[in-house]
């Protein structure tokens, strides 16, 4: 941990470099903060390439035309979408190192001592990096890693851009990157808060047998931010189908109470209530208690935990034909999480939200096969504006799917 602190301090030293160009100064600030955070919690920022675009803009914006700098920045950003494009990282990295080396050699005549120190630091850093990769500990930054920060400090100190118009042409790039970092920090902070408070906030009616389930969900949401699916900060947070509404246990209870009144008004008396993992399973107990019935739980994997390619495959199929998309349940892995009763005539299937409807459709089909003679009705707290009437029987609110829940910010 001492190495992490030393690396963080030397990384923050870049903030002492003064720059008249406000845009470049902002970029230097953001790069330094992200790089420093990467040393303090490298495991949480695993597979996060967001620091690379900053690095390219810092190093290249004073050397190459903006269009080339932005292309290299794009190459740095692509590995965020999928690990299959991880090789793109080496393209930007190679160009950056060649540019730095070229400039250092050119400045050697006028500043031999500073450039000598810089070149020595480069050799030490490359040795330290190759050793980390060779031993499979890429995130375990050693003390020699400070050499990179010293080299970068010397390089930037002697290469502050004089052409303000060139860096200002990249303002759009900075804005986009900043737009990713600010939500990332917000979501991470929310999940840190939930991780430390969720146990105390659990309502009295919460099913004790699901403690491990909610613990896993909270932990997964905490760990998924910034490292498992970084592309979700592009794909999901700006999606028109999601909302930034905050769902608390109190709001969930009010929504379920409204559902309960609609179900009683309809005269439907289910024999059992089934919640779909995770959100539906965690909330269904409150509804089943009101109906004086027992709760059961189903698991159905459709979207959660998918890769970027799998998500977009779903999206394309959904766009081409909604009905065919719903009926294709081969990719949905439905399983029971506790032992279901045999003799059932009426079933209430519950989930917290409906997005595309595929999870609800797949689980209902599963129950139709398990209970062919039973009446199965569906319920959800929140449904989209274009929900099919044949898909949902009871719902409380027509809205976009919230991101913030009592078990964390969901971006997986």
Beta strands, then each sheet from edge to edge (+ up, - down):
strand 1: 242-246
strand 2: 272-277
strand 3: 294-301
strand 4: 333-336
strand 5: 346-353
strand 6: 375-383
strand 7: 394-398
strand 8: 401-405
strand 9: 408-409
sheet 1: 1+ 8+ 9-
sheet 2: 4+ 3- 2- 5- 6- 7-
end
